[in-house]
Amino acid sequence: MITYEQKLDRDRAWALREGSMHFEKASAVHKTLERITRRLDELRIPYAVVGSMAMFQHGYRRFTEDVDLLVTRPALQEIHQRLEGRGYLPPFAGSKQLRDTDTGVKLEFLVTGEYPGDGLPKPVAFPDPGDSSIVIDDMRVLTLPKLIELKLASGMTGAGRLKDLGDVESLIQVLNLPGDFGEQLDPFVRGKFREIWEGVQRSPKEP
């Protein structure tokens, strides 16, 4: 299977068209997202969209090459049992991830109870999608407070995860989040949210 990333690398003109279509919700990534969430809803498997596509759904629009989904451990097992070989294939034997065989887009699964960033135990863990999601555009999406909480915990503890802190900065800027938004977050990450929020307030505003 030719992966979506390989398609982007091989044809610059096609990649530029995909980038444009992404912001119109018509790219292969959006089609993959719509297809998998519809299928999971049909199978009554709980999930929540996370990562860049969750940010997109909450109002911060940027390009991404994959789809991230939060599921429970039993749900992940059922997804592989019900979907593997039926439009989806793992990138290698035993992988918890899948690829859409039509678009080549990767589906990355995060599992309830595991930990963001360095993967070590901490006060913030991946939640149950049923308790921490809302419906946007007919799909379950992680709530904004939980999304930011996880990105902060990841950026604070994971080597090479500083981009997650940058994502929080962008969300604060684009969505004009108030300083007291941090009160909705776990105490483990509140200080970092406040630090980033204050930095955004000190930054020169674009005309």
C-alpha positions in Angstrom: 0.0 0.0 0.0 1.3 3.5 -0.9 0.9 5.5 2.3 -0.6 9.0 2.4 2.8 10.4 3.5 4.5 8.9 0.5 1.9 10.4 -1.8 2.5 13.8 -0.4 6.3 13.4 -0.8 6.1 12.1 -4.4 3.9 14.8 -5.9 4.3 18.3 -4.7 1.4 19.6 -6.8 -0.9 16.9 -5.5 0.3 17.7 -1.9 -0.5 21.4 -2.4 -4.0 20.5 -3.7 -4.5 18.3 -0.6 -3.4 21.1 1.7 -6.0 23.4 0.1 -8.7 20.8 0.2 -7.9 20.0 3.9 -9.1 23.5 4.9 -12.3 22.9 2.9 -12.8 19.6 4.8 -12.4 17.7 1.6 -8.9 16.1 1.9 -8.1 12.4 2.2 -7.6 13.0 6.0 -11.1 14.4 6.4 -12.5 11.6 4.3 -10.7 9.0 6.5 -11.9 10.7 9.6 -15.5 10.8 8.5 -15.4 7.1 7.4 -13.8 5.7 10.5 -16.1 7.7 12.9 -19.2 6.7 11.0 -18.0 3.0 11.1 -17.3 3.2 14.9 -20.7 4.8 15.5 -22.3 1.9 13.5 -20.5 -0.6 15.6 -21.4 1.3 18.8 -17.7 1.5 19.7 -16.9 4.5 21.9 -14.2 6.8 20.7 -13.1 10.5 20.7 -11.2 12.4 18.0 -8.0 13.8 19.5 -4.8 15.4 18.2 -4.7 17.8 15.3 -8.1 16.9 14.0 -9.7 17.6 17.4 -7.9 21.0 17.3 -9.4 21.5 13.8 -12.9 20.7 15.0 -12.5 23.1 17.9 -11.5 26.0 15.6 -7.8 25.9 15.2 -7.3 24.7 11.6 -4.0 23.3 10.4 -2.9 20.6 8.1 -2.1 17.1 9.4 -1.3 13.7 7.8 -3.1 11.3 10.2 -6.1 10.8 12.4 -5.8 10.3 16.1 -8.5 8.5 18.1 -8.9 7.8 21.8 -10.4 4.4 22.7 -10.5 2.0 25.6 -8.4 -1.1 25.6 -11.4 -3.4 24.9 -12.6 -1.1 22.1 -9.1 -1.2 20.5 -9.3 -5.0 20.4 -12.8 -4.9 18.9 -11.8 -2.4 16.3 -9.0 -4.7 15.1 -11.4 -7.7 15.2 -14.1 -6.0 13.3 -12.2 -3.8 10.9 -8.8 -5.3 10.1 -8.9 -6.6 6.6 -12.2 -4.8 5.9 -10.9 -1.5 4.5 -8.2 -1.2 7.2 -4.8 -2.8 7.7 -2.1 -2.5 10.4 1.2 -1.0 9.2 2.9 -4.1 10.6 1.9 -7.3 12.4 0.9 -6.6 16.0 0.6 -2.9 15.6 -2.2 -1.2 17.4 -2.4 1.4 14.6 -4.3 1.0 11.3 -4.3 2.5 7.8 -7.2 3.2 5.6 -6.6 1.1 2.5 -8.4 3.5 0.3 -6.6 6.7 1.3 -3.4 5.4 2.8 -4.0 7.7 5.9 -2.8 6.3 9.2 -5.1 5.9 12.2 -3.3 6.3 15.5 -5.0 5.0 18.6 -4.4 6.4 22.1 -5.7 4.2 24.9 -7.6 5.1 28.0 -5.5 4.8 31.2 -2.2 5.2 29.5 -0.1 8.4 30.0 0.8 11.2 27.6 4.4 12.5 27.1 6.9 10.1 28.5 4.3 7.4 29.1 5.1 7.3 32.9 2.4 7.5 35.6 1.3 11.1 36.3 -1.8 12.8 37.5 -3.0 13.3 33.9 -3.9 10.1 31.9 -5.9 9.5 28.7 -9.5 9.5 29.8 -12.5 7.4 28.9 -13.8 8.8 25.6 -17.4 8.4 26.8 -16.8 10.7 29.7 -14.7 13.4 28.0 -16.1 14.0 24.5 -18.8 16.2 22.8 -20.4 15.9 19.4 -19.1 18.2 16.7 -20.1 17.7 13.0 -21.7 14.3 13.9 -18.6 12.9 15.5 -17.3 12.5 19.0 -14.5 14.9 19.8 -12.4 15.3 23.0 -13.5 18.3 24.9 -11.3 21.4 24.7 -10.2 21.3 28.4 -9.2 17.7 28.1 -7.4 18.2 24.8 -5.4 21.1 26.3 -4.8 19.2 29.5 -3.3 16.2 27.6 -1.1 18.4 25.4 0.3 20.3 28.4 1.1 17.0 30.2 2.7 15.6 27.1 4.8 18.7 26.4 5.9 19.0 30.1 7.1 15.4 30.3 7.9 14.0 26.9 11.3 14.4 25.2 10.7 16.0 21.8 7.1 16.9 22.7 7.5 20.7 22.9 5.3 21.0 19.9 2.4 20.1 22.2 3.1 23.2 24.2 3.2 25.2 21.0 -0.2 23.8 20.1 -1.6 25.1 23.5 -0.1 28.5 22.7 -1.8 28.5 19.3 -5.2 27.4 20.8 -5.0 30.2 23.4 -4.3 32.8 20.6 -6.7 31.5 18.0 -9.6 30.8 20.3 -8.9 33.8 22.6 -9.0 31.7 25.7 -9.4 33.6 29.0 -6.9 33.2 31.8 -9.4 31.4 34.1 -9.8 28.7 31.5 -6.9 27.0 33.4 -9.3 26.4 36.3 -10.9 23.6 34.3 -7.6 21.8 34.1 -5.9 19.3 36.4 -3.6 21.1 39.0 -0.7 19.2 37.5 -0.8 21.4 34.3 -2.4 24.6 35.6 0.8 26.4 36.2 2.1 25.7 32.7 -1.2 26.9 31.2 -0.9 30.1 33.1 2.7 30.6 32.0 1.9 30.1 28.4 -1.3 32.3 28.6 0.7 35.1 30.2 3.3 34.8 27.4 0.6 35.1 24.8 -0.7 38.3 26.5 2.7 39.9 26.4 3.2 39.1 22.7 2.6 41.9 20.2 -0.9 41.6 18.7 -1.1 41.4 14.9 -2.9 44.4 13.4 
